Structure formats: C-alpha cells, structure tokens
C-alpha cells in the first residue's frame, strides 16, 4: 500500500513531533494499523470523493 500525505498533514505532523512527541508516536501507530488493516474499526476509514474517489482516508485520531 502506498500512502500519500497532504501538505497540510505533513506540516502539522512536523509541529506535533516537536510539541508533543507522545502524540506523534500515537499517530505513527495509527498509520501502522492503517497499513496492516485499512478497514480496522478504530480508524473510521472512508472513501474520498471527486478526483480522489479511489483513495481511502481515516479519521480515527480523535480521542487518542
């Protein structure tokens, strides 16, 4: 599986790494789960729309 990150995600992730390394580790764990099992219920995976309709995204970072 190939992962693509938006510019916004990449820049915000860099800030999180500096300000909250524990949260950065949690994000990396969720990414690892996504790679292993994109449909894991904790991730709240969904298909994107428009030009990206064949891509998946997840929003399972709330509450971690």
Steps between C-alpha positions, in 0.01 A plus 500: 500500500629843412419788733458860388499787745353841435731796541283617790532164680876492447556848639269443797663166575840671515360743758353214704835319497665806653227591749359162601722200420257261673220605266732459202563139609126438527451636149773269370326205669173588327681521167648155564151364573375660178777331300424159653122524496348807332151401615583471870202648690715727717603695189158606369621442145309664215531546125581844371294670229562683176838446335612293798200265504722193470697597813438428869541728798450452872402724785561273795729737688231659716528394860850352490 
